[in-house]
Amino acid sequence: MYKIKKLISCIFASTVIAFASIPISVNSAETEAKSKLIALTFDDGPNTTTTNEVLDVLEDYHAVGSFFLIGDKINAESAKVVKRAYDMGCEIDNHSKTHSYMSEMSPDELAQEIGYVDNYVYEITGEHTKFFRPPYIAISQTMYDEINLPFICGIGCSDSVQTTTAEQRAELAISSAEDGIIILMHDFTGNSQTVEALKTIIPSLQAQGYEFVTLSELFEKKGEIPKQNVLYSKITKYPCENYNFYQDISSSKIDRIELDGNMLEQLGDSYAIEVNYTSNAYPPVVALQKWTDGNAIWYPVQPVYSNGETACFLATDILAGLNELDMKYQELDRICISPYTDEITLTNAKILVNSEILTGDANHDNIFDILDIILLQKWLLGSGNLPNWQAVDFDKDNKITIFDFILAKRALLEKLS
């Protein structure tokens, strides 16, 4: 202990007074740990064979799923399977009567497609369907206007393709797994490869700490209320509760907002980007773009959160994209918020800064120790980087100076005493 204190004192004594000004950040409390939830969903049933086999696997692993029914496949025998699924705690949802392309249907035709399934499910379970998956994921504004159910898409694992093996289906599902994801699978008659894949998917993800829930449970546990005019594939909690406003981002365009790579680099991995938007399908992305030097790149970074109105991007995801491209911000020709595929209107974009910062943790390793004091000294002397400058702004004057070094030294001495 004495040697550590002496080392700190020596570092302090040898420091040359230097001043540097950098932007503000705010420290605050810890965030709530994220739960790890996944919703398994199944299309194109019910039937008395594959659907029952899927239920057998779910039952064996104490898991539940959400089943999107085709009305024309419900009969006296398959209705018993639907009731079994419901009694197991699974959710029964709507996939239309005929499984036709619905994007060109009239309001009356849409009502017949949805109403048929909903009425049949109510007769079987005593509850109405709660969600709708469009056949072929074909959507239109008329569908959004006329179908009074939240629209669900999901992440597929090619399990409707006969040539995709059970192992490949399992690998695709497991590699796509993340908290809040909706996995899209099929329980149509004869789809035995998906049944086999489930025997790998469920225990593998349970071993990773995932819990399988229905869609209703997923929304409820994530604190999200399903909205109209949104096509959901992932449900997560709003990730920026402990972030603070840093800067507005203005744009003269409604479908593109350019970002300052130099500023983002200065903020390190502590920032988030929040943007309000309207879209008929997909949320915006942060596009990493390059077109000079014969190296054409358009790399989309997906939002960590979107609810049909607000999308949030975290610095760690953008940095991961840069790392995959093996590039720096300055090597890009443009970094911007833009549409993914469809038309979009973007408004009210802003930069937020993470306030969940360990005081004194200059090197961002989640520990405040002598290494942070050394790093701060080097930076004040004009050498080295300061990855987590917000953590050492002890006097909250929006600058990193010798006075912050004095306070950092004192705080570490108190910690070690």
C-alpha positions in Angstrom: 0.0 0.0 0.0 2.8 2.4 1.0 4.6 1.8 -2.3 1.5 2.5 -4.4 0.9 5.8 -2.5 4.5 6.7 -3.0 4.3 6.0 -6.7 1.2 8.2 -7.0 3.0 11.0 -5.2 6.1 10.7 -7.5 3.9 10.8 -10.6 2.2 13.9 -9.3 5.5 15.6 -8.4 6.9 15.0 -11.9 3.9 16.3 -13.8 4.2 19.4 -15.9 1.1 21.6 -15.7 -0.8 21.4 -18.9 -4.3 22.4 -19.9 -6.7 21.0 -22.5 -10.3 21.7 -23.3 -12.7 19.0 -24.5 -16.5 18.6 -24.6 -18.8 17.8 -21.6 -20.3 14.6 -20.3 -22.2 13.7 -17.2 -21.7 10.8 -14.8 -24.7 9.0 -13.1 -26.1 5.7 -11.8 -25.9 2.2 -13.0 -28.3 0.8 -15.6 -30.6 -2.1 -15.1 -29.1 -5.4 -16.4 -30.8 -6.6 -19.6 -32.7 -9.8 -19.5 -32.2 -12.2 -22.4 -35.5 -13.0 -24.1 -36.3 -14.6 -27.4 -39.7 -15.3 -29.0 -39.9 -18.4 -31.2 -42.7 -18.0 -33.8 -44.1 -20.6 -36.2 -46.0 -20.0 -39.4 -48.3 -22.0 -41.7 -50.0 -24.3 -39.2 -52.0 -25.8 -37.7 -51.8 -29.5 -38.5 -51.9 -32.7 -36.5 -48.3 -33.8 -37.3 -45.5 -31.2 -37.4 -47.3 -28.8 -35.1 -47.7 -31.5 -32.5 -44.0 -32.4 -32.9 -43.0 -28.8 -32.4 -45.1 -28.7 -29.3 -43.5 -31.9 -28.0 -40.1 -30.3 -28.3 -41.3 -27.1 -26.6 -42.8 -29.1 -23.8 -39.6 -31.2 -23.3 -37.6 -28.0 -22.8 -40.3 -26.1 -20.9 -40.4 -23.4 -23.6 -43.3 -21.6 -25.3 -43.8 -20.1 -28.7 -46.3 -18.1 -30.8 -48.1 -19.8 -33.6 -49.4 -17.8 -36.6 -52.3 -19.8 -38.1 -53.6 -20.0 -41.6 -57.4 -20.1 -41.4 -57.9 -22.6 -44.2 -55.8 -25.2 -42.2 -58.0 -25.0 -39.1 -60.4 -27.9 -38.9 -61.9 -30.1 -36.2 -58.7 -32.1 -35.7 -56.1 -29.4 -36.0 -58.2 -27.3 -33.6 -57.3 -29.7 -30.9 -53.7 -29.0 -31.6 -54.3 -25.3 -31.3 -56.0 -25.8 -27.9 -53.0 -27.9 -26.8 -50.7 -25.1 -27.7 -52.8 -22.6 -25.9 -53.1 -24.7 -22.8 -49.2 -25.0 -22.8 -49.0 -21.2 -22.5 -48.2 -20.6 -26.2 -49.8 -17.7 -28.0 -52.1 -18.1 -31.0 -51.8 -15.4 -33.7 -53.0 -14.5 -37.1 -51.5 -15.4 -40.5 -54.6 -14.8 -42.7 -57.2 -17.2 -44.0 -55.8 -18.1 -47.4 -52.1 -17.1 -47.1 -52.4 -14.9 -50.2 -50.6 -11.7 -51.1 -52.6 -9.1 -49.2 -50.9 -5.9 -50.2 -53.3 -5.4 -53.1 -56.5 -6.5 -51.3 -59.4 -4.2 -50.6 -60.4 -3.3 -47.1 -63.3 -5.8 -47.2 -61.0 -8.6 -48.4 -58.6 -7.8 -45.7 -61.3 -7.9 -43.0 -62.4 -11.3 -44.3 -58.9 -12.7 -44.2 -58.2 -11.5 -40.6 -61.7 -12.0 -39.2 -61.9 -15.6 -40.3 -58.8 -16.6 -38.3 -59.7 -14.4 -35.3 -63.2 -15.8 -35.0 -62.0 -19.4 -35.2 -59.2 -18.8 -32.6 -61.7 -17.2 -30.3 -64.0 -20.3 -30.6 -61.0 -22.5 -29.7 -59.3 -20.5 -26.9 -61.7 -17.8 -25.8 -59.2 -15.2 -26.8 -58.7 -13.1 -29.9 -55.5 -13.2 -31.9 -53.0 -10.5 -30.7 -50.5 -10.2 -33.6 -50.5 -10.6 -37.4 -47.7 -11.8 -39.7 -48.3 -10.8 -43.3 -48.0 -13.7 -45.8 -44.7 -13.3 -47.7 -44.1 -10.2 -45.5 -46.0 -8.2 -48.2 -47.4 -5.1 -46.7 -49.2 -1.9 -47.7 -50.5 1.2 -46.0 -54.0 -0.1 -46.5 -53.1 -3.2 -44.5 -51.7 -1.0 -41.7 -54.9 1.1 -41.8 -57.4 -1.8 -41.9 -55.7 -4.5 -39.8 -56.0 -3.6 -36.1 -53.2 -5.9 -35.0 -49.4 -5.3 -34.6 -47.4 -6.6 -37.5 -44.6 -9.1 -36.9 -41.8 -10.1 -39.2 -38.8 -11.7 -37.5 -35.4 -13.2 -38.3 -35.6 -16.3 -40.5 -33.4 -19.3 -40.6 -34.3 -20.6 -44.1 -36.4 -23.3 -42.7 -39.0 -23.1 -45.4 -36.4 -24.1 -47.9 -36.3 -27.9 -48.2 -32.6 -28.1 -48.9 -31.6 -26.3 -45.6 -30.6 -29.0 -43.2 -31.6 -29.2 -39.6 -28.0 -28.3 -38.6 -27.9 -25.3 -40.9 -31.3 -24.1 -39.6 -30.0 -24.5 -36.0 -26.8 -22.6 -36.8 -28.6 -19.7 -38.4 -31.0 -19.4 -35.5 -28.3 -19.6 -32.8 -26.0 -17.2 -34.6 -28.9 -14.7 -34.9 -29.8 -14.9 -31.3 -29.7 -11.7 -29.2 -31.9 -10.2 -26.5 -35.4 -9.3 -27.8 -35.1 -11.1 -31.2 -38.1 -12.7 -32.8 -37.2 -15.9 -34.7 -39.4 -16.9 -37.6 -39.9 -20.6 -38.3 -42.5 -22.8 -39.9 -44.5 -25.7 -38.7 -46.2 -26.7 -42.0 -46.9 -30.4 -42.6 -43.7 -32.4 -43.2 -41.2 -29.8 -42.0 -39.4 -32.3 -39.8 -36.0 -30.6 -40.3 -37.3 -27.7 -38.2 -38.4 -30.0 -35.5 -34.9 -31.5 -35.4 -33.3 -28.0 -35.4 -35.4 -27.0 -32.4 -33.8 -29.8 -30.4 -30.5 -28.0 -30.8 -31.7 -24.4 -30.8 -33.6 -24.4 -27.6 -31.1 -26.1 -25.2 -28.2 -24.3 -26.8 -29.8 -20.9 -26.2 -31.1 -21.8 -22.8 -27.5 -22.7 -21.9 -26.5 -19.2 -22.9 -29.1 -17.8 -20.5 -32.0 -17.1 -22.9 -35.6 -17.4 -21.9 -38.3 -18.3 -24.5 -41.4 -16.2 -24.2 -44.5 -15.4 -26.3 -44.7 -12.2 -28.2 -47.1 -10.7 -25.7 -44.6 -11.5 -22.9 -41.7 -10.1 -24.9 -43.4 -6.7 -25.3 -44.6 -6.7 -21.7 -41.2 -7.6 -20.2 -39.4 -5.1 -22.5 -41.8 -2.3 -21.4 -43.0 -1.7 -25.0 -46.6 -1.2 -26.2 -47.0 -2.5 -29.7 -47.7 0.3 -32.2 -49.4 0.4 -35.6 -47.5 1.1 -38.8 -44.5 -0.9 -37.5 -43.1 -4.2 -38.7 -41.4 -5.8 -35.7 -38.4 -8.2 -35.8 -36.9 -7.3 -32.4 -38.2 -5.8 -29.2 -35.7 -4.2 -26.8 -35.8 -1.8 -24.0 -35.0 1.8 -24.7 -31.2 1.8 -24.2 -30.5 5.4 -23.5 -32.1 6.0 -20.1 -28.8 7.0 -18.6 -27.6 9.1 -21.5 -27.7 12.9 -21.6 -28.3 15.3 -24.4 -25.1 16.5 -26.1 -25.9 18.0 -29.5 -28.7 18.4 -32.0 -28.0 17.3 -35.6 -29.6 19.4 -38.3 -30.3 18.5 -41.9 -31.9 20.1 -45.0 -32.9 16.6 -46.2 -35.8 14.5 -44.9 -34.2 11.1 -45.8 -30.5 11.6 -44.9 -28.8 13.2 -41.9 -25.0 13.4 -42.2 -22.8 12.8 -39.1 -19.5 14.3 -38.2 -17.0 11.5 -38.0 -14.4 13.6 -36.2 -16.8 14.4 -33.4 -17.9 10.8 -33.1 -14.3 9.7 -32.8 -13.7 12.3 -30.1 -16.7 10.9 -28.1 -15.2 7.4 -28.2 -17.7 4.6 -27.3 -19.7 6.7 -25.0 -22.2 8.2 -27.4 -25.6 7.2 -28.9 -27.5 8.7 -31.8 -31.3 9.1 -31.4 -33.5 10.0 -34.4 -37.3 10.3 -34.8 -38.6 8.9 -38.0 -41.7 7.7 -39.9 -41.6 4.7 -42.2 -44.0 2.0 -43.6 -41.7 -0.8 -42.7 -38.1 -0.6 -41.6 -36.3 1.9 -39.3 -33.3 3.9 -40.5 -29.7 2.7 -40.4 -26.4 4.5 -39.9 -24.7 4.0 -43.3 -20.9 3.9 -43.4 -20.0 4.9 -47.0 -17.0 5.1 -49.3 -16.9 5.5 -53.0 -13.5 6.9 -53.8 -10.3 5.0 -54.6 -12.3 2.3 -56.3 -13.5 1.0 -53.0 -17.3 1.2 -53.1 -18.8 0.5 -49.6 -22.3 0.9 -48.2 -22.3 -0.7 -44.8 -25.6 -0.4 -42.7 -25.4 -0.4 -38.9 -28.8 -1.4 -37.6 -30.4 0.5 -34.7 -30.2 -1.2 -31.3 -33.7 0.0 -30.6 -36.6 1.1 -32.7 -40.3 1.4 -32.0 -41.7 2.9 -35.2 -41.1 6.4 -34.1 -37.7 6.5 -32.5 -34.5 4.7 -33.4 -31.3 4.6 -31.3 -27.8 3.6 -32.4 -25.0 2.9 -30.0 -21.4 3.9 -30.5 -20.2 0.3 -29.9 -22.2 -1.0 -32.9 -20.9 1.7 -35.2 -17.3 1.1 -34.0 -17.9 -2.7 -34.6 -18.9 -1.8 -38.2 -15.7 0.2 -38.6 -13.7 -2.6 -37.2 -15.3 -5.1 -39.6 -14.4 -2.8 -42.5 -10.9 -2.2 -41.0 -11.4 1.5 -41.4 -11.5 4.7 -39.4 -14.1 7.5 -39.4 -11.8 9.7 -41.4 -11.4 7.1 -44.2 -15.1 7.2 -45.0 -16.5 9.5 -47.6 -19.8 9.8 -45.6 -21.4 8.6 -42.4 -25.1 9.3 -42.2 -28.5 8.2 -41.0 -30.4 7.0 -44.0 -33.2 4.6 -45.1 -32.5 0.9 -45.2 -34.8 0.0 -48.1 -38.0 1.9 -48.1 -38.8 5.6 -48.1 -38.4 7.3 -44.8 -38.8 10.7 -43.1 -36.1 11.6 -40.5 -36.5 14.3 -37.9 -35.1 15.5 -34.6 -31.8 13.7 -34.7 -29.4 14.2 -31.7 -26.3 13.0 -30.1 -26.5 11.6 -26.6 -23.6 10.9 -24.2 -23.5 8.0 -21.8 -23.6 9.1 -18.2 -22.9 5.6 -16.9 -19.2 6.2 -16.3 -16.9 5.0 -13.5 -15.3 8.1 -12.0 -11.6 8.1 -12.5 -11.6 5.3 -15.1 -9.5 7.1 -17.7 -8.6 4.0 -19.8 -12.2 2.6 -19.8 -11.3 -0.8 -18.3 -14.0 -0.5 -15.6 -11.4 -0.1 -12.8 -10.0 3.1 -11.2 -6.4 2.4 -10.4 -2.8 3.6 -10.8 -2.9 3.0 -14.6 -5.6 5.7 -14.9 -3.3 8.2 -13.1 -0.4 7.3 -15.4 -2.6 7.6 -18.5 -4.0 11.0 -17.4 -0.4 12.3 -16.7 0.8 11.2 -20.2 -2.2 12.9 -21.8 -1.6 16.2 -19.9 2.0 16.0 -21.1 0.9 15.7 -24.7 1.4 12.0 -25.3 -1.1 9.1 -25.6 -4.9 9.1 -25.8 -7.6 9.5 -23.2 -10.3 7.0 -24.2 -12.7 8.0 -21.3 -12.1 11.6 -20.7 -15.5 12.1 -19.1 -14.5 9.9 -16.2 -11.6 12.2 -15.2 -13.4 15.6 -15.4 -13.5 15.6 -11.6 -14.2 19.4 -11.2 -17.0 19.3 -13.9 -15.7 22.4 -15.7 -15.8 20.7 -19.2 -12.0 20.7 -19.3 -9.3 18.2 -18.4 -6.6 20.1 -16.6 -3.9 19.7 -13.9 -6.7 20.3 -11.3 -8.5 17.1 -12.5 -5.2 15.3 -12.0 -4.9 16.6 -8.5 -8.4 15.4 -7.7 -7.8 12.1 -9.4 -4.8 11.5 -7.3 -6.6 12.4 -4.1 -9.6 10.1 -5.0 -7.3 7.2 -5.6 -5.4 7.8 -2.3 -8.8 7.8 -0.5 -9.8 4.6 -2.3 -6.6 2.8 -1.3 -6.6 4.0 2.3 
